């Protein structure tokens, strides 16, 4: 399993179009064979920058998606909205601490009792 991160920079006036398109296709991407996770992030300081973060079971699954009619449709609608060329990385997880047991935790996870932390 690996993670694919794609950075996309949009012209400001194209952000609503992108978000509307993403709303329509997000489930199709997430349910594509081999995709186990999909999130969309927006940069805090530059609202025109977005990242997709997806997890794939195998590189062949991502390649199958990239060669699919779905991807061709998504990319043909998304690419003209960019203000800069997209960048993409395929990465392996080196360390993952996961989420705190309580979703209401603020800041860092509280130390577990008995661990001397």
MDAnalysis code that builds the backbone (N, CA, C; Angstrom):
import MDAnalysis as mda
import numpy as np

u = mda.Universe.empty(351, n_residues=117, atom_resindex=np.repeat(np.arange(117), 3), trajectory=True)
u.add_TopologyAttr("name", ["N", "CA", "C"] * 117)
u.add_TopologyAttr("resid", np.arange(1, 118))
u.add_TopologyAttr("resname", ["UNK", "UNK", "UNK", "UNK", "UNK", "UNK", "UNK", "UNK", "UNK", "UNK", "UNK", "UNK", "UNK", "UNK", "UNK", "UNK", "UNK", "UNK", "UNK", "UNK", "UNK", "UNK", "UNK", "UNK", "UNK", "UNK", "UNK", "UNK", "UNK", "UNK", "UNK", "UNK", "UNK", "UNK", "UNK", "UNK", "UNK", "UNK", "UNK", "UNK", "UNK", "UNK", "UNK", "UNK", "UNK", "UNK", "UNK", "UNK", "UNK", "UNK", "UNK", "UNK", "UNK", "UNK", "UNK", "UNK", "UNK", "UNK", "UNK", "UNK", "UNK", "UNK", "UNK", "UNK", "UNK", "UNK", "UNK", "UNK", "UNK", "UNK", "UNK", "UNK", "UNK", "UNK", "UNK", "UNK", "UNK", "UNK", "UNK", "UNK", "UNK", "UNK", "UNK", "UNK", "UNK", "UNK", "UNK", "UNK", "UNK", "UNK", "UNK", "UNK", "UNK", "UNK", "UNK", "UNK", "UNK", "UNK", "UNK", "UNK", "UNK", "UNK", "UNK", "UNK", "UNK", "UNK", "UNK", "UNK", "UNK", "UNK", "UNK", "UNK", "UNK", "UNK", "UNK", "UNK", "UNK"])
u.atoms.positions = np.array([
    [0.849, -1.174, 0.000],
    [0.000, 0.000, 0.000],
    [0.892, 1.233, 0.000],
    [0.459, 2.258, -0.734],
    [1.213, 3.504, -0.765],
    [0.236, 4.666, -0.903],
    [0.756, 5.875, -0.719],
    [-0.047, 7.087, -0.767],
    [0.341, 7.909, -1.985],
    [-0.653, 8.472, -2.622],
    [-0.439, 9.377, -3.751],
    [-0.903, 10.766, -3.323],
    [-0.013, 11.734, -3.447],
    [-0.315, 13.117, -3.106],
    [-0.212, 13.932, -4.389],
    [-1.262, 14.672, -4.696],
    [-1.262, 15.514, -5.893],
    [-1.556, 16.947, -5.460],
    [-0.655, 17.852, -5.839],
    [-0.823, 19.281, -5.559],
    [-1.375, 19.960, -6.802],
    [-2.455, 20.718, -6.613],
    [-3.092, 21.424, -7.714],
    [-3.286, 22.886, -7.332],
    [-2.904, 23.782, -8.225],
    [-3.086, 25.221, -8.006],
    [-4.069, 25.737, -9.045],
    [-5.148, 26.347, -8.572],
    [-6.218, 26.797, -9.454],
    [-6.265, 28.313, -9.565],
    [-6.758, 28.771, -10.708],
    [-7.129, 30.176, -10.814],
    [-8.272, 30.384, -9.824],
    [-8.249, 31.496, -9.098],
    [-9.248, 31.723, -8.044],
    [-10.681, 31.557, -8.546],
    [-10.960, 32.076, -9.731],
    [-12.329, 32.016, -10.248],
    [-12.748, 30.595, -10.616],
    [-11.792, 29.670, -10.702],
    [-12.104, 28.279, -11.065],
    [-12.300, 27.361, -9.855],
    [-12.064, 27.865, -8.659],
    [-12.192, 27.021, -7.456],
    [-13.609, 26.464, -7.304],
    [-14.657, 27.274, -7.423],
    [-16.015, 26.701, -7.294],
    [-16.307, 25.617, -8.330],
    [-15.805, 25.778, -9.548],
    [-16.004, 24.768, -10.593],
    [-15.305, 23.477, -10.194],
    [-14.051, 23.592, -9.740],
    [-13.316, 22.405, -9.307],
    [-14.049, 21.699, -8.172],
    [-14.458, 22.443, -7.155],
    [-15.124, 21.826, -5.996],
    [-16.435, 21.152, -6.401],
    [-17.175, 21.762, -7.306],
    [-18.419, 21.144, -7.780],
    [-18.119, 19.854, -8.533],
    [-17.093, 19.867, -9.381],
    [-16.706, 18.656, -10.118],
    [-16.238, 17.573, -9.147],
    [-15.436, 17.958, -8.154],
    [-14.912, 16.976, -7.201],
    [-16.055, 16.321, -6.420],
    [-17.037, 17.110, -6.060],
    [-18.189, 16.579, -5.329],
    [-18.882, 15.472, -6.123],
    [-18.950, 15.635, -7.428],
    [-19.620, 14.660, -8.295],
    [-18.799, 13.379, -8.458],
    [-17.458, 13.504, -8.520],
    [-16.629, 12.337, -8.873],
    [-15.879, 11.706, -7.703],
    [-15.920, 12.313, -6.539],
    [-15.106, 11.807, -5.416],
    [-15.418, 10.354, -5.062],
    [-16.669, 9.974, -5.048],
    [-17.041, 8.592, -4.713],
    [-16.571, 7.618, -5.789],
    [-16.603, 8.058, -7.040],
    [-16.148, 7.191, -8.134],
    [-14.647, 6.943, -8.017],
    [-13.897, 7.988, -7.674],
    [-12.455, 7.807, -7.489],
    [-12.203, 6.897, -6.294],
    [-12.844, 7.195, -5.176],
    [-12.636, 6.408, -3.951],
    [-13.011, 4.947, -4.142],
    [-14.023, 4.681, -4.953],
    [-14.480, 3.310, -5.174],
    [-13.805, 2.627, -6.353],
    [-12.841, 3.291, -6.969],
    [-12.119, 2.659, -8.062],
    [-11.322, 1.486, -7.488],
    [-11.277, 0.348, -8.177],
    [-10.552, -0.815, -7.642],
    [-9.113, -0.471, -7.258],
    [-8.787, -0.771, -6.005],
    [-7.442, -0.543, -5.502],
    [-7.288, 0.716, -4.688],
    [-8.264, 1.628, -4.751],
    [-8.204, 2.853, -3.938],
    [-8.920, 2.589, -2.620],
    [-8.218, 2.818, -1.513],
    [-8.816, 2.526, -0.207],
    [-9.082, 3.782, 0.620],
    [-8.692, 4.952, 0.102],
    [-8.815, 6.175, 0.908],
    [-8.673, 7.368, -0.016],
    [-9.462, 8.420, 0.225],
    [-9.342, 9.650, -0.557],
    [-9.726, 10.837, 0.307],
    [-8.867, 11.851, 0.318],
    [-9.176, 13.113, 0.987],
    [-8.748, 14.261, 0.097],
    [-9.407, 15.397, 0.285],
    [-9.047, 16.625, -0.401],
    [-8.693, 17.652, 0.660],
    [-7.538, 18.300, 0.489],
    [-7.075, 19.329, 1.422],
    [-6.973, 20.662, 0.695],
    [-7.135, 21.756, 1.463],
    [-6.947, 23.104, 0.933],
    [-5.909, 23.817, 1.780],
    [-4.962, 24.462, 1.120],
    [-3.907, 25.187, 1.820],
    [-4.520, 26.285, 2.686],
    [-3.983, 26.465, 3.885],
    [-4.524, 27.451, 4.812],
    [-4.198, 28.884, 4.393],
    [-3.044, 29.107, 3.781],
    [-2.660, 30.478, 3.437],
    [-2.981, 30.851, 1.990],
    [-2.992, 29.891, 1.097],
    [-3.325, 30.154, -0.306],
    [-4.497, 29.254, -0.677],
    [-5.684, 29.798, -0.637],
    [-6.913, 29.020, -0.836],
    [-7.055, 28.457, -2.248],
    [-6.150, 28.822, -3.164],
    [-6.194, 28.300, -4.525],
    [-5.384, 27.014, -4.674],
    [-4.713, 26.603, -3.597],
    [-3.906, 25.379, -3.631],
    [-4.653, 24.256, -2.919],
    [-4.783, 23.144, -3.619],
    [-5.444, 21.951, -3.079],
    [-4.518, 20.759, -3.236],
    [-4.736, 19.761, -2.391],
    [-4.010, 18.499, -2.465],
    [-5.018, 17.366, -2.397],
    [-4.843, 16.361, -3.238],
    [-5.568, 15.117, -3.022],
    [-4.586, 14.146, -2.375],
    [-5.113, 13.361, -1.476],
    [-4.336, 12.392, -0.708],
    [-5.093, 11.091, -0.828],
    [-4.525, 10.145, -1.549],
    [-5.225, 8.879, -1.769],
    [-4.302, 7.711, -1.458],
    [-4.892, 6.615, -1.009],
    [-4.123, 5.397, -0.727],
    [-4.514, 4.331, -1.733],
    [-3.477, 3.655, -2.243],
    [-3.656, 2.639, -3.276],
    [-3.011, 1.346, -2.821],
    [-3.662, 0.235, -3.137],
    [-3.148, -1.070, -2.725],
    [-1.855, -1.423, -3.448],
    [-1.763, -1.060, -4.726],
    [-0.583, -1.400, -5.527],
    [-0.385, -0.342, -6.601],
    [0.836, -0.204, -7.071],
    [1.116, 0.756, -8.142],
    [0.306, 0.432, -9.387],
    [0.070, -0.843, -9.630],
    [-0.733, -1.231, -10.791],
    [-2.170, -0.716, -10.673],
    [-2.705, -0.613, -9.446],
    [-4.050, -0.065, -9.254],
    [-4.089, 1.413, -9.658],
    [-3.077, 2.165, -9.231],
    [-3.009, 3.577, -9.611],
    [-2.855, 3.713, -11.130],
    [-2.017, 2.888, -11.714],
    [-1.834, 2.945, -13.171],
    [-3.126, 2.605, -13.900],
    [-3.866, 1.623, -13.393],
    [-5.164, 1.288, -14.001],
    [-6.110, 2.485, -13.919],
    [-6.105, 3.177, -12.787],
    [-6.932, 4.384, -12.649],
    [-6.476, 5.450, -13.637],
    [-5.174, 5.690, -13.717],
    [-4.646, 6.739, -14.603],
    [-4.908, 6.440, -16.078],
    [-5.110, 5.179, -16.419],
    [-5.416, 4.794, -17.799],
    [-6.915, 4.612, -18.052],
    [-7.726, 4.877, -17.033],
    [-9.170, 4.638, -17.142],
    [-9.891, 5.817, -17.801],
    [-11.090, 5.540, -18.283],
    [-11.952, 6.591, -18.823],
    [-12.316, 7.594, -17.732],
    [-12.481, 7.114, -16.500],
    [-12.802, 8.001, -15.386],
    [-11.710, 9.053, -15.211],
    [-10.454, 8.617, -15.143],
    [-9.357, 9.565, -14.967],
    [-9.274, 10.531, -16.144],
    [-9.418, 10.011, -17.354],
    [-9.341, 10.875, -18.535],
    [-10.405, 11.962, -18.480],
    [-11.605, 11.605, -18.030],
    [-12.691, 12.590, -17.892],
    [-12.358, 13.595, -16.791],
    [-11.949, 13.091, -15.628],
    [-11.619, 13.967, -14.491],
    [-10.510, 14.935, -14.893],
    [-9.452, 14.406, -15.472],
    [-8.283, 15.241, -15.787],
    [-8.604, 16.248, -16.878],
    [-9.406, 15.859, -17.871],
    [-9.752, 16.784, -18.951],
    [-10.599, 17.953, -18.446],
    [-11.353, 17.732, -17.371],
    [-12.163, 18.803, -16.783],
    [-11.377, 19.631, -15.772],
    [-10.370, 19.027, -15.138],
    [-9.629, 19.696, -14.078],
    [-8.441, 20.494, -14.597],
    [-7.687, 19.918, -15.493],
    [-6.446, 20.542, -15.966],
    [-6.628, 21.972, -16.504],
    [-7.674, 22.266, -17.269],
    [-7.831, 23.642, -17.766],
    [-8.081, 24.686, -16.674],
    [-8.396, 24.243, -15.472],
    [-8.686, 25.159, -14.366],
    [-7.432, 25.611, -13.623],
    [-6.286, 24.979, -13.906],
    [-5.039, 25.240, -13.174],
    [-4.449, 26.604, -13.495],
    [-3.740, 27.165, -12.494],
    [-2.909, 28.350, -12.727],
    [-1.438, 27.943, -12.849],
    [-1.129, 26.725, -12.434],
    [0.240, 26.193, -12.516],
    [0.139, 24.688, -12.739],
    [1.212, 24.132, -13.248],
    [1.264, 22.695, -13.510],
    [1.101, 21.909, -12.196],
    [0.341, 20.833, -12.239],
    [0.153, 19.981, -11.056],
    [1.457, 19.236, -10.758],
    [1.632, 18.881, -9.497],
    [2.778, 18.070, -9.066],
    [2.233, 16.875, -8.305],
    [2.898, 15.728, -8.444],
    [2.405, 14.511, -7.799],
    [3.558, 13.697, -7.253],
    [3.290, 13.042, -6.126],
    [4.268, 12.183, -5.471],
    [3.589, 10.884, -5.059],
    [4.273, 9.783, -5.246],
    [3.854, 8.497, -4.693],
    [4.824, 8.211, -3.551],
    [4.276, 8.018, -2.353],
    [5.123, 7.882, -1.166],
    [4.712, 6.666, -0.345],
    [5.691, 6.118, 0.359],
    [5.444, 5.034, 1.305],
    [5.424, 5.612, 2.712],
    [4.584, 5.070, 3.558],
    [4.535, 5.496, 4.950],
    [5.756, 4.944, 5.679],
    [6.458, 5.824, 6.368],
    [7.610, 5.417, 7.161],
    [7.192, 5.277, 8.620],
    [6.434, 6.258, 9.132],
    [5.926, 6.226, 10.502],
    [4.505, 6.749, 10.482],
    [3.609, 6.095, 11.192],
    [2.242, 6.563, 11.339],
    [1.815, 6.365, 12.777],
    [1.433, 7.453, 13.433],
    [0.997, 7.363, 14.827],
    [-0.510, 7.223, 14.940],
    [-1.212, 7.488, 13.860],
    [-2.660, 7.372, 13.900],
    [-3.295, 8.503, 14.678],
    [-4.601, 8.452, 14.784],
    [-5.358, 9.490, 15.474],
    [-5.420, 9.203, 16.965],
    [-5.683, 10.238, 17.742],
    [-5.909, 10.062, 19.176],
    [-7.204, 9.276, 19.365],
    [-7.300, 8.509, 20.437],
    [-8.534, 7.755, 20.681],
    [-9.764, 8.649, 20.753],
    [-9.599, 9.868, 21.252],
    [-10.716, 10.788, 21.357],
    [-10.611, 11.828, 20.258],
    [-11.612, 11.900, 19.396],
    [-11.618, 12.885, 18.313],
    [-11.708, 14.298, 18.859],
    [-12.100, 14.452, 20.136],
    [-12.257, 15.776, 20.715],
    [-10.972, 16.280, 21.361],
    [-9.898, 15.503, 21.264],
    [-8.629, 15.927, 21.846],
    [-8.136, 17.171, 21.143],
    [-7.628, 18.097, 21.917],
    [-7.048, 19.305, 21.349],
    [-5.539, 19.188, 21.432],
    [-4.866, 19.553, 20.368],
    [-3.410, 19.497, 20.380],
    [-2.925, 18.070, 20.301],
    [-1.804, 17.803, 20.973],
    [-1.189, 16.476, 20.933],
    [-2.040, 15.469, 21.696],
    [-1.855, 14.200, 21.350],
    [-2.558, 13.143, 22.071],
    [-2.062, 13.119, 23.511],
    [-2.970, 12.942, 24.453],
    [-2.518, 12.836, 25.838],
    [-1.726, 11.552, 26.038],
    [-0.727, 11.570, 26.912],
    [0.046, 10.330, 27.157],
    [-0.834, 9.256, 27.788],
    [-0.538, 8.008, 27.451],
    [-1.272, 6.898, 28.047],
    [-0.764, 6.672, 29.465],
    [-1.687, 6.334, 30.351],
    [-1.310, 6.100, 31.743],
    [-0.381, 4.882, 31.843],
    [0.580, 4.969, 32.731],
    [1.461, 3.848, 32.990],
    [2.649, 3.763, 32.040],
    [2.743, 4.681, 31.088],
    [3.864, 4.645, 30.157],
    [5.003, 5.544, 30.621],
    [4.774, 6.300, 31.677],
    [5.817, 7.173, 32.192],
    [6.124, 8.335, 31.260],
    [5.146, 8.708, 30.469],
    [5.367, 9.813, 29.522],
    [4.852, 11.100, 30.103],
])
